Amino acid sequence: MTKPILLSTPHMGDRELEFVKEAFDTNWIAPVGPHVDAFEQEFCQATGAGHAAAVSSGTAAIHLALRLLGIESGDEVFCSTLTFAATANPIVYQGAKPVFIDSDRTSWNMNPDLVWGKFQRCARMGKLPKAVVLVHLYGQSADIDPILEACDRYGIPLIEDAAESLGATYKGRSPGTFGRIGIYSFNGNKIITTSGGGMLVANDEQLVSKARFLATQARDRAPHYQHSEIGYNYRLSNVLAGIGRGQLRVLSERVAARRRNFKIYQQGLGKLPGIEFMPEACFGRATRWLTCLTIDPQAFGADREQVRLALAKQQIESRPVWKPLHLQPVFADCECVGGAVSEDLFARGLCLPSGSNLTNEDLEQVINAITAVHYDRGKSQNHLFVL
């Protein structure tokens, strides 16, 4: 039976099991513990963040960030529309309302010009948002500087959702470390994983300390269980933090492997008519967490969905680019600034298998399957890609 080729699977190294065994040997199984402390410190060293709090998921980190910044019921929060729902869901947890911002073509991320224009209109109306949640999509940083400049001009805190972009750079620095708070995800499909987990970072030590407090059920300092605030069970376990420490040691290797995948895909598919890859913006270095492309059905001879289904028949997993949040039924009553770019990317965009543990044979099979779709549509099938 043919082995399935999946989109993005965990890729373990040699050290993870050593750290997990240490947790078992010392009986540090419950949340908090020496691996959690060390993971936070080592993550700061890897990203240049000032302080970090390890939590149960990237979603939890966003929720804590909004809570720390005082986002409440009735507030509006600007948010990228081309992203996973987990970016915006915590806004709703707080009773606030997302205002979605369209993408640019340069990075597929939040369009700085639209942010500035919306800020100006909001200022004239005397109703500014309470925060901006900026997503760094598919391993590529957004154009942070102009968005941060707009936030600073109007006194609005910036939260960076770098869940998909650990290991990327923006002008030599890690996305997620520019705004008031940054968040990362270690879900099983991410570039490094702790099975499930996330990280909240900030340069404000008191802010991160408060995040840890809220993430451990907001338990007051007392010999008994006392709570003066509502908290959450959001802390990362010591066992999973051990996995994260091992994964962090191979981050640069994982980035290199995914960028290699992209180059092979580009070599094998780049000359087919109607195929365009997600661009790498000049202001940074993308990890190519997922290799994404768009398909022009007129030129290619098949649309994105026909290609996806053809791949699925060969047990090759691919997925459409994120459906914009302003098109999601759950956010149907939310405002969106722009929308045409993200809608087009969704209509034509496809994410290819991109795991750092893919073999040359895996990549060749994906390339040949896509090439066959094109040539099966009335062209000669005399072109197959061989690594």
C-alpha positions in Angstrom: 0.0 0.0 0.0 1.3 3.5 -0.9 2.4 5.6 2.0 0.3 8.7 2.4 2.2 12.0 2.0 0.9 14.4 4.6 0.9 18.1 4.8 3.1 18.8 7.8 4.0 16.1 10.3 6.0 16.2 13.5 9.7 15.7 13.0 11.5 14.5 16.1 15.2 14.7 16.8 17.6 12.9 19.2 17.3 15.1 22.3 13.6 15.2 22.9 13.4 11.8 24.4 16.3 12.5 26.7 14.6 15.6 28.2 11.3 13.6 28.5 13.1 10.8 30.3 14.6 13.3 32.6 11.1 14.6 33.5 10.0 11.0 34.2 13.1 10.2 36.2 12.7 13.3 38.4 8.9 12.9 38.5 8.4 16.4 37.2 5.2 15.5 35.2 2.7 18.2 36.2 2.7 21.7 34.8 5.6 23.9 35.7 9.1 22.5 36.4 12.7 22.9 35.4 12.1 22.1 31.7 9.4 24.8 31.5 11.8 27.4 33.0 14.6 26.3 30.7 12.4 26.2 27.6 11.3 29.8 28.3 14.9 31.0 28.7 16.1 29.1 25.6 13.2 30.4 23.6 14.2 34.0 24.5 17.7 33.3 23.4 16.5 31.8 20.1 14.1 34.7 19.2 15.6 37.7 21.0 12.5 38.1 23.1 12.9 39.7 26.5 10.7 37.3 28.5 8.5 34.3 27.8 5.7 32.3 29.3 5.1 28.7 28.1 1.4 27.9 27.7 -0.8 25.1 26.5 -1.4 26.5 23.0 -1.0 29.5 20.7 -4.7 30.2 21.1 -4.2 30.4 24.9 -1.4 32.8 24.4 -3.6 35.1 22.3 -6.3 34.9 24.8 -3.9 35.8 27.6 -2.5 38.7 25.5 -5.9 40.2 25.0 -6.7 39.8 28.7 -3.4 41.4 29.7 -4.2 44.4 27.4 -7.6 44.9 29.0 -9.7 44.0 25.9 -13.3 43.9 27.1 -16.9 43.4 25.8 -17.8 45.9 23.1 -14.2 46.7 22.1 -13.0 46.4 18.5 -9.8 44.7 17.6 -8.2 44.8 14.1 -7.2 41.4 12.9 -5.8 39.8 9.8 -8.5 38.1 7.8 -6.3 35.5 6.0 -5.6 33.3 8.9 -6.9 30.3 11.0 -10.0 31.0 13.2 -7.9 30.5 16.3 -6.4 34.0 15.7 -9.8 35.7 16.1 -11.7 33.3 18.4 -10.0 34.7 21.6 -11.2 38.2 20.6 -14.8 36.9 20.8 -13.9 35.1 24.1 -13.4 38.6 25.6 -16.7 39.8 24.2 -14.9 42.0 21.7 -15.5 42.3 18.0 -12.9 41.7 15.3 -12.5 44.1 12.4 -10.8 42.1 9.6 -8.1 43.6 7.4 -7.2 42.3 4.0 -3.8 41.1 2.8 -1.3 42.6 0.4 0.2 40.8 -2.5 3.8 41.2 -1.4 3.6 39.0 1.7 0.0 37.7 1.8 -0.2 39.3 5.2 -2.0 42.3 6.6 -1.9 45.3 4.2 -0.2 48.3 6.0 -2.0 50.8 3.7 -5.4 49.5 4.7 -4.4 49.6 8.4 -3.4 53.3 8.1 -6.6 54.2 6.2 -8.8 52.5 8.7 -7.0 54.1 11.7 -7.6 57.5 10.1 -11.3 56.9 9.6 -11.6 55.5 13.1 -9.8 58.5 14.6 -12.1 60.9 12.8 -15.1 59.1 14.2 -13.5 59.0 17.7 -13.7 55.2 17.9 -10.3 53.6 17.7 -9.7 49.9 18.2 -8.3 48.6 21.4 -5.6 46.4 19.8 -4.3 45.0 16.5 -3.6 41.3 16.0 -1.2 40.9 13.2 -0.6 37.4 11.7 2.7 36.3 10.1 1.4 33.8 7.7 2.8 30.5 6.4 6.3 31.1 7.7 6.6 34.7 6.4 6.7 37.9 8.4 4.2 40.7 7.6 5.6 44.2 6.9 5.8 45.1 10.6 7.3 48.6 10.6 4.5 50.5 8.9 1.9 48.7 11.0 3.7 49.3 14.2 4.2 52.9 13.2 0.4 53.2 12.8 -0.2 51.6 16.1 2.3 53.9 17.9 0.8 56.9 16.1 -2.6 56.1 17.6 -1.5 54.6 20.9 -2.8 51.1 20.1 -1.0 48.0 21.3 0.2 45.4 18.7 -0.2 41.7 19.3 1.9 39.6 16.8 0.5 36.1 16.0 3.7 34.4 14.9 2.2 30.9 15.4 3.2 29.9 11.8 6.5 31.8 11.6 9.0 30.8 14.2 12.4 30.9 12.6 11.5 33.6 10.1 13.1 37.0 10.1 12.0 40.6 9.5 15.0 42.9 8.9 17.2 40.5 10.8 14.9 40.1 13.8 12.3 37.5 14.8 8.7 38.4 14.0 6.7 38.2 17.2 9.3 40.4 19.1 8.3 43.8 17.7 4.8 44.4 19.2 3.7 44.7 22.8 3.1 41.0 23.0 4.0 38.1 20.6 2.7 34.6 20.5 3.9 31.3 19.0 2.4 27.8 18.5 4.0 24.4 18.9 1.0 22.5 17.5 1.8 19.1 15.9 2.0 20.6 12.4 4.2 23.5 13.2 7.9 23.9 12.3 8.8 22.6 15.8 6.3 21.0 18.0 5.6 20.1 21.7 2.6 18.0 20.6 0.4 20.9 21.8 1.7 24.1 23.3 2.5 27.8 22.8 4.6 30.7 24.0 3.7 34.3 25.0 6.6 36.7 24.8 7.1 40.4 25.7 9.9 42.8 26.7 7.8 43.8 29.7 8.8 41.4 32.5 5.7 42.3 34.6 3.4 41.6 31.7 4.9 38.1 31.3 4.8 37.5 35.0 1.1 38.4 35.0 0.6 36.0 32.1 2.1 33.1 34.1 -0.1 34.0 37.0 -3.3 34.0 34.9 -2.3 30.8 33.2 -2.0 29.0 36.5 -5.6 29.7 37.6 -4.7 33.1 39.1 -3.8 31.5 42.4 -2.9 34.2 45.0 0.2 33.8 47.2 -1.3 32.0 50.2 -0.9 28.7 52.0 -4.5 27.9 51.0 -6.2 28.1 47.6 -7.2 31.8 47.2 -8.2 33.5 44.0 -8.9 37.3 43.6 -9.1 37.1 39.8 -10.5 34.6 37.2 -7.6 32.6 35.8 -7.1 29.8 33.3 -5.5 26.3 33.1 -3.1 27.4 30.4 0.3 26.4 31.6 2.5 24.1 29.5 3.5 20.8 31.2 7.1 20.0 32.1 7.0 16.9 29.9 6.0 18.8 26.8 8.5 21.6 27.6 11.2 18.9 27.5 10.1 18.0 24.0 10.2 21.7 23.1 13.8 22.1 24.4 14.9 19.2 22.1 13.0 20.6 19.1 14.4 24.1 19.6 17.9 22.7 19.1 17.1 21.7 15.6 15.0 24.7 14.6 17.6 26.0 12.0 17.8 22.5 10.5 14.0 22.4 10.2 13.9 25.8 8.5 16.6 24.7 6.0 14.7 21.5 5.2 11.5 23.4 4.5 13.2 26.0 2.4 14.8 23.1 0.4 11.3 21.6 -0.2 10.2 25.0 -1.6 13.2 25.2 -4.0 12.5 21.7 -5.3 8.8 22.5 -5.8 9.8 25.7 -7.5 12.2 23.9 -9.8 9.7 21.2 -10.6 6.5 23.2 -11.0 7.6 26.8 -11.6 7.6 26.6 -15.4 4.1 25.2 -15.6 1.6 27.8 -16.9 -0.7 29.4 -14.3 1.5 28.4 -11.3 2.7 31.2 -9.0 4.3 30.6 -5.6 3.8 32.7 -2.5 6.4 35.4 -2.9 9.2 36.0 -0.4 9.1 39.6 0.6 12.3 41.6 0.4 12.2 42.7 4.0 12.8 39.3 5.5 13.5 35.6 5.2 10.6 33.1 5.2 10.8 29.6 6.6 8.5 28.3 4.0 6.7 26.5 6.8 4.2 25.5 4.1 4.9 25.8 0.4 1.9 27.7 -1.0 1.1 28.4 -4.6 -1.8 29.8 -6.6 -3.3 28.2 -9.7 -4.8 30.2 -12.6 -7.3 27.7 -14.0 -7.4 29.3 -17.5 -3.6 28.9 -18.0 -3.1 25.7 -16.1 -6.1 23.8 -17.4 -7.5 22.9 -14.0 -8.5 24.8 -10.9 -7.2 24.5 -7.3 -9.9 22.1 -6.2 -9.4 19.8 -9.2 -5.7 19.6 -8.4 -6.4 19.0 -4.7 -8.7 16.1 -5.5 -6.2 14.6 -7.9 -3.6 14.7 -5.2 -5.9 13.1 -2.7 -6.5 10.2 -5.1 -2.8 9.5 -4.7 -3.0 9.8 -0.9 -1.2 13.2 -1.1 -2.6 15.7 1.4 -2.9 19.3 0.3 -5.2 22.1 1.5 -6.6 25.3 0.2 -5.1 28.5 1.5 -7.0 29.7 4.7 -10.5 30.7 4.0 -10.7 34.4 5.0 -12.3 34.9 8.3 -14.7 37.6 7.0 -16.2 34.8 4.8 -16.6 32.4 7.7 -20.2 32.0 8.9 -19.3 32.6 12.5 -17.9 36.0 11.7 -20.6 37.0 9.1 -21.6 40.2 11.0 -18.0 41.5 11.3 -16.6 44.3 9.3 -13.8 43.7 6.8 -11.6 46.3 5.3 -10.9 45.3 1.7 -11.2 41.5 1.1 -10.5 41.0 -2.6 -6.9 39.9 -2.2 -7.5 37.3 0.5 -10.6 36.0 -1.4 -8.6 35.5 -4.5 -5.8 33.8 -2.6 -8.3 31.4 -1.1 -10.0 30.7 -4.4 -6.8 29.9 -6.2 -4.3 29.0 -3.4 -3.1 25.5 -2.4 -0.7 24.4 0.3 1.5 21.5 -0.6 3.1 18.8 1.6 5.9 20.6 3.3 7.2 18.6 6.3 10.9 18.8 7.1 11.0 14.9 7.0 9.8 14.6 3.4 12.0 12.5 1.1 13.1 13.3 -2.4 10.8 10.6 -3.6 7.9 12.2 -1.7 8.5 15.5 -3.4 8.9 13.9 -6.8 5.6 12.2 -6.4 3.8 15.4 -5.5 5.4 17.3 -8.5 4.6 14.5 -10.9 1.0 14.3 -9.7 0.5 18.1 -10.2 2.3 18.0 -13.6 0.1 15.1 -14.7 -3.1 17.1 -14.0 -1.8 19.8 -16.3 -0.8 17.4 -19.1 -3.9 15.3 -18.7 -5.9 18.3 -19.7 -5.1 18.1 -23.4 -1.3 18.3 -23.4 1.3 15.7 -24.1 2.4 13.8 -21.0 6.1 13.7 -22.0 7.2 15.9 -19.1 7.8 14.4 -15.7 10.1 15.7 -13.0 12.9 13.6 -11.7 15.1 14.7 -8.8 
